[in-house]
Structures are given as C-alpha cells and as structure tokens.
Amino acid sequence: MKKVTKKIILGLGLAAILAIGADCSDINLRSCSSCHGTTFEKKALGKSKIVKDISATKISEDLIAYKKGTLNKYGMGSVMKGQVAKYSDKELTEMSLKIKGE
C-alpha cells in the first residue's frame, strides 16, 4: 500500500474515533442540577437517593430503564422518562460516567 493511502486511511480512522467520542462528550448535565444538585448531592424533590453515592453502572441501568418506561422509583418515572428520552443508551452510559467523574 502506498504511503499516501495509508495516511488517508489512518487519518479517516482517527477522525471517526474523535467523532464518536465527541458525541458523548457534549452531554450537558445542567438540566439535572435543578433537582439533583450541581454535584448530584441532593435528593431529587426530597425523594430520591443521592445520585453521587450510586455506582456509574447502577446510574446507567436506571437511566436506561427510565427511558424504556420500566422504572418508576419514588413515583418519578414519568418525569425521568421525559428527561432521558432523547438520549441513546450509549449517551446515558456516558452520562453516568460523567456524573461520577470517570
């Protein structure tokens, strides 16, 4: 393979990797802060567990379940479904990692 072709392939591969990473790095957690606090230190509406004390895996599982409409913790299923419906499962997993600072 010619050097130019290899460089093009490597460049396209790198661009694809960066684009995939960019999808999730743009997740904005500000909409969560009104109920959960800016560092996820609050019980949402005085009802929920404190999110910062939950593992990233459990946060991800719960967010995906809220999106599917199969979770209704503390009677907040409808509210949470509305908040997370626009995100893909991958984005919700990335969101849980971002919440935990991972």
C-alpha positions in Angstrom: 0.0 0.0 0.0 1.3 3.4 -0.8 2.3 5.9 1.9 -0.4 8.4 0.9 -3.1 5.8 1.0 -2.0 4.6 4.5 -2.0 8.2 5.7 -5.5 8.8 4.4 -6.8 5.6 6.0 -5.2 6.4 9.3 -6.5 10.0 9.1 -10.0 8.8 8.4 -9.8 6.3 11.2 -8.7 8.9 13.7 -11.4 11.3 12.6 -14.0 8.6 13.1 -12.7 7.8 16.6 -12.8 11.5 17.5 -16.3 11.9 16.1 -17.6 9.0 18.2 -16.0 10.5 21.3 -17.5 13.9 20.5 -21.0 12.5 20.5 -20.9 11.8 24.2 -18.6 14.5 25.4 -21.2 17.1 24.6 -23.7 15.7 27.1 -25.0 18.6 29.3 -25.8 17.7 32.8 -27.2 21.2 33.7 -30.8 20.1 33.3 -30.2 17.5 36.0 -28.9 20.0 38.5 -32.2 21.7 39.3 -33.4 18.5 41.0 -30.2 16.6 41.8 -27.8 19.5 42.6 -24.8 20.6 40.6 -22.7 17.8 42.1 -25.6 15.3 42.4 -25.6 15.8 46.2 -29.3 16.3 46.6 -32.3 14.0 47.0 -34.4 15.0 43.9 -37.5 16.7 45.2 -36.6 15.3 48.7 -37.4 11.8 47.5 -34.6 10.1 45.6 -31.3 8.6 46.7 -28.3 10.9 46.3 -27.0 10.1 42.9 -23.4 10.8 43.6 -23.5 7.9 46.1 -24.7 5.4 43.4 -22.3 3.5 41.1 -21.9 4.5 37.5 -23.2 1.1 36.4 -26.4 1.5 38.5 -27.0 5.0 37.3 -26.7 3.9 33.7 -29.0 0.9 34.3 -31.6 3.2 36.0 -31.4 5.9 33.3 -31.9 3.3 30.5 -34.8 1.8 32.5 -36.4 5.2 32.9 -36.1 5.8 29.2 -37.8 2.5 28.5 -40.5 3.3 30.9 -39.8 0.2 33.1 -38.7 2.1 36.2 -40.8 4.3 38.5 -38.7 4.9 41.6 -40.2 7.3 44.0 -43.1 7.9 41.6 -40.7 9.9 39.3 -40.8 7.5 36.3 -42.7 9.9 34.0 -40.6 12.9 34.9 -37.3 11.0 34.4 -38.6 9.3 31.2 -39.2 12.8 29.8 -35.7 13.9 30.8 -33.8 11.0 29.3 -36.0 10.0 26.3 -33.9 12.0 23.8 -30.6 10.2 24.7 -29.3 6.9 23.3 -28.4 4.1 25.7 -24.7 4.9 24.9 -25.2 8.5 25.8 -26.9 7.5 29.0 -24.0 5.3 29.9 -21.6 8.1 29.1 -23.8 10.4 31.2 -23.5 8.1 34.2 -19.7 8.1 33.9 -19.6 11.9 33.6 -21.8 12.2 36.7 -19.2 10.0 38.6 -16.3 11.9 37.1 -14.9 8.9 35.3 
